[in-house]
Amino acid sequence: MGRGRATSAYGRIKRLIEQEIAIDPNWQFARDVLRLIWEYRGYSLAILAVTVLQEVSALWPVSLLGQFIDRLPSGDLGNVVWLFLGASILAPGIMRGNIMLRHKMFYETDFQKRVEMTLDVCVPGASAPTPRPPGQPIAASPTP
């Protein structure tokens, strides 16, 4: 008997959440973003991994600088200078790689699909406009 109550409570909570998502445009936007992330999950996981690597590589020179300053009075710097130089060169390279990965994802995703999704969100029931033939000028939209 307890299991039936838990199942009905779960179903009721699920229905309430689905109703809230269907009504509130903020939740609809969040749902659409999550669908895009799931659809392009390969790119999403790669971007997440490179972003974490970027953050770690950006903080590493700060840590090495602290070690350098701590060892400066003793004169025993060891390889901290070389590590600091390498980390200072590595961090901007990883940042550039992250930017390139994001651009690759943006330009390789299906642009027409994004246009259709935007139209569906803006004007329910509207379909994507038909493409104009190459060389034909863009027609001015009629003013109301």
N, C-alpha and C positions, 0 to 999 in steps of 0.2 A: 504494500500500500504506500510506503514511503517513496518507493521508486517511481510510482505513477505521479505523485505530487512533484517530484524533482523534474520529471520529464515535461509535465505541463507548465511548470514555472519556467523551464528553459525555453519551451516553445513560445510562451507569452513574451518573454524578454526578447527573443529573436524577432518576433513579429513587431514589437514596439521599435526595435532598432531599425528594422526594414522600413517601417512607416516613417520614422524620422529621416532616414536617408532619402526616401522618396519625396519628402516635402521640402527639406532644407537644401538650398543650392550649394551651401558650403560643403555639406556631406556629399552631394553629387560630384562636386569638383574633386574632393578627396578620393572618392571611389574611382573616378576616371583616371586620376594620377596613379593610384595603386594598380589599376588595370594596365596602364602603359608600362609601369615598372615591371609588372609580372610578364607582360608580353615580350618585353625586351630584357628579360632577366639576365641574359648573358652579358650584355653591355652594363646592366645595372650592377651586377656583382663585380665586374672588372673595375668600374668606376669607384665603387665602394672600397675595394682593395687598394687601388692606387691612391685614393684620397686618404686612407689610413696611413699608407706608406709615406705620403706627402707630409702629413702632420708629424709623423715620427722623425722624418728627415729634416723638417724645419726646426724641431726642438733639439736635435742632436748637437748642432753647433753651439747652442746656448750652454748645454751641459759641458761640452769640451772647453768652452771659454772659461767656465767656472773652474775646471780642473787646471787649466793653464794658469789662471790667476792664483790658485792655491799653491801650485808648484813653483811659481816665480821666485819667491824669497829663497827657496832652497837651491835653486839653480838646476835642479834635476827635472828637465822638461820631458825627457824621453821622446816618445813618438807623438805626443799630444799635438805638436805644431802641425805635423803631417796629417794627422787625423782631422784636425780642425780645418786645414786647407781642403782636404778631400770632401769633408762634409759640407763645406761652404760652396763647393762646386756641384756636389750631388743634389742638394735641395732644389736649386732652380731648374735643374734638368728633369727631376721628377715632377715638378710643378708644370713644366712645359709638356711633359708626356701626358699628364692628366688633362690638360687643356686640349691636346690633340685627340685624345680618346673621346672626350665629350663632343668635339666637333665631328669626329667620324661617326659617332652614334647619331648625332642630329642630322647629318646630311645623308646617311644611309637608311634611315627609317623611311617608311612609306609616307611621303608627303601628302598624297591624295587621301590616305586614310585619316591623317590628322585634320585635313580640311573638312572632310565629311563629319568627323566627330565634333568639330567646332560648330559646324552648321547645325548639327543635331542638338547641341547644347543651346545655341542662340535662338534658333527657330525650330521648334519641334515639328516634325513632319516634312521639313524642307529637304530637298535632295541637293547634291552637289551640282554646281552649274556645269553646263556642257563646255568643253574646252573649245576655244576659237581656233580656226585654222591658222597655221603659221603665215605671217605676213599681213594678216588682216588687222586693221587698227582696232583699238579698244573702243567700243561704242560708249558714248556718254550715257550715264544713267538718267532716266527721265525724272524731272523734278515734280513733286506733287503739287 
